[in-house]
Amino acid sequence: GGESACTFQTRLFGNVLRTTALLQVGWLLICLALLLTSSDAAALTAAVMLAMLGLDCLAFCLVGPSPASLLGTVATWIVWRRRGSVASAVPYKVTFALYAIGLLLNLPCEISRLNSSSSFCPVSNGKGLTTTLLINSSVLFVFRF
């Protein structure tokens, strides 16, 4: 009560963030397992799944853990009774914005790699990107300040 209408843009519950990060870890583990196979179909599936996660991160940045963000909504539903303390959302939105950029750039790079076309790709290694984000989300889950 008494907060502005945009409070959800600047603050979030700590356990919602932790649970969102845990859900990201699960999603990224599936993608990494797909990327470690030698199948082009699995690599494309992983790239699409990573792009979906990128869209979810973008939605989280724009509207917070609301119904527009699937993982944010599921995380809120899971921990609603034990939401935790309120934290500033700004550093996490910046982090998830960087996730979104990398993940959304990965899809056209993977498609061009599968088509053997020589286009410029700022994200040249889906496995490396996935591993990096997996480590970062794990750290967010365990050590969220």
C-alpha positions in Angstrom: 0.0 0.0 0.0 1.0 3.6 -0.6 3.6 2.7 -3.3 3.6 4.1 -6.8 2.1 2.1 -9.7 5.6 1.4 -11.1 7.1 -0.2 -7.9 7.0 -3.6 -9.6 9.5 -2.1 -12.1 12.0 -1.1 -9.5 11.7 -3.7 -6.8 11.2 -7.5 -6.6 11.1 -10.2 -4.0 14.4 -11.9 -3.4 13.0 -15.4 -3.5 11.2 -14.7 -6.7 14.6 -13.8 -8.3 16.2 -16.9 -6.8 13.5 -19.2 -8.1 13.6 -17.5 -11.6 17.4 -18.1 -11.6 16.9 -21.7 -10.7 14.3 -22.2 -13.4 16.8 -20.6 -15.8 19.5 -23.1 -14.7 17.1 -26.0 -15.5 16.3 -24.5 -18.9 20.0 -23.8 -19.7 21.0 -27.4 -18.6 18.5 -28.8 -21.1 19.9 -26.5 -23.9 23.5 -27.4 -23.0 22.7 -31.1 -23.2 21.1 -30.5 -26.6 24.2 -28.5 -27.8 26.6 -31.2 -26.7 25.0 -33.7 -29.1 26.3 -33.8 -32.6 22.9 -33.4 -34.1 22.0 -30.3 -36.1 18.4 -30.7 -35.2 19.3 -30.7 -31.5 21.5 -27.6 -32.0 18.6 -25.8 -33.7 16.2 -26.9 -31.0 18.6 -25.5 -28.4 18.9 -22.2 -30.3 15.1 -21.8 -30.4 14.9 -22.7 -26.7 17.6 -20.1 -25.9 15.8 -17.5 -28.0 12.6 -18.3 -26.0 14.6 -17.7 -22.8 15.9 -14.5 -24.3 12.3 -13.3 -24.9 11.4 -14.3 -21.4 14.4 -12.2 -20.0 13.3 -9.3 -22.2 9.8 -9.5 -20.8 11.2 -9.6 -17.3 13.1 -6.5 -18.0 10.1 -4.6 -19.5 7.4 -5.7 -17.1 9.0 -7.5 -14.2 8.0 -11.0 -13.0 4.5 -10.7 -14.4 2.4 -12.9 -16.7 4.3 -11.6 -19.7 7.4 -13.4 -18.2 6.7 -17.1 -18.0 9.6 -18.0 -15.7 8.9 -14.9 -13.5 5.2 -16.0 -13.2 6.1 -19.6 -12.3 8.7 -18.4 -9.9 6.2 -16.0 -8.2 3.6 -18.8 -8.0 6.1 -21.3 -6.5 7.4 -18.9 -3.7 4.5 -16.6 -3.1 4.0 -17.7 0.5 7.8 -17.2 1.2 8.6 -14.2 -1.1 11.6 -13.0 0.9 12.8 -9.5 1.3 12.4 -6.8 -1.2 15.4 -6.0 -3.4 16.1 -3.5 -6.1 15.2 -4.9 -9.5 17.6 -2.7 -11.4 20.8 -4.8 -11.3 18.9 -7.9 -12.2 17.1 -6.2 -15.0 20.4 -5.1 -16.4 21.8 -8.7 -16.1 18.7 -10.1 -17.8 18.8 -7.5 -20.5 22.4 -8.7 -21.3 21.0 -12.3 -21.3 18.3 -11.3 -23.7 20.8 -9.6 -26.1 23.1 -12.7 -26.2 20.3 -15.2 -26.4 18.4 -13.5 -29.2 21.5 -12.9 -31.2 22.4 -16.6 -30.9 19.4 -17.8 -33.0 20.3 -16.2 -36.3 23.9 -17.2 -35.8 22.9 -20.9 -35.3 20.7 -20.8 -38.4 23.5 -19.3 -40.5 25.9 -21.9 -39.1 23.5 -24.7 -40.1 23.1 -23.3 -43.5 26.9 -22.9 -43.9 26.5 -19.3 -44.8 29.3 -16.9 -43.8 27.5 -14.1 -42.0 28.9 -12.1 -39.2 27.9 -13.5 -35.8 28.6 -11.6 -32.6 27.7 -14.7 -30.6 29.8 -17.4 -32.3 29.6 -20.2 -29.7 26.2 -21.3 -28.4 27.8 -23.7 -26.0 30.0 -21.0 -24.5 27.1 -18.6 -24.2 24.9 -21.3 -22.5 27.7 -22.3 -20.1 28.4 -18.7 -19.1 24.7 -18.0 -18.5 24.3 -21.3 -16.6 27.2 -20.3 -14.3 25.8 -16.8 -13.8 22.2 -18.0 -13.1 23.6 -20.6 -10.6 25.5 -17.8 -8.8 22.3 -15.6 -8.7 20.4 -18.5 -7.3 23.0 -19.3 -4.5 24.4 -15.9 -3.7 21.6 -13.4 -4.5 22.4 -10.3 -2.4 
